[in-house]
Amino acid sequence: MRDERLKRGLSQEELAEKAGLHRTYIGMIERAEKNITLINIEKVAKALEMSVEELLRGIS
């Protein structure tokens, strides 16, 4: 997720705003400190203009 965010030139704060999530939540997900829910995976994928499948392929 971090790589995709950086490819798009977004800060954690900008991605969080686009996804409707809190900035600290994005950071915790990127550092693998918190598990992301399926609902929030969909929000992040939409904010990154990707499909859920594309995002998950990048995570695995």
Secondary structure, 3 states (H helix, E strand, C coil): CHHHHHHCCCCHHHHHHHHCCCHHHHHHHHCCCCCCCHHHHHHHHHHCCCCHHHHHHHHC
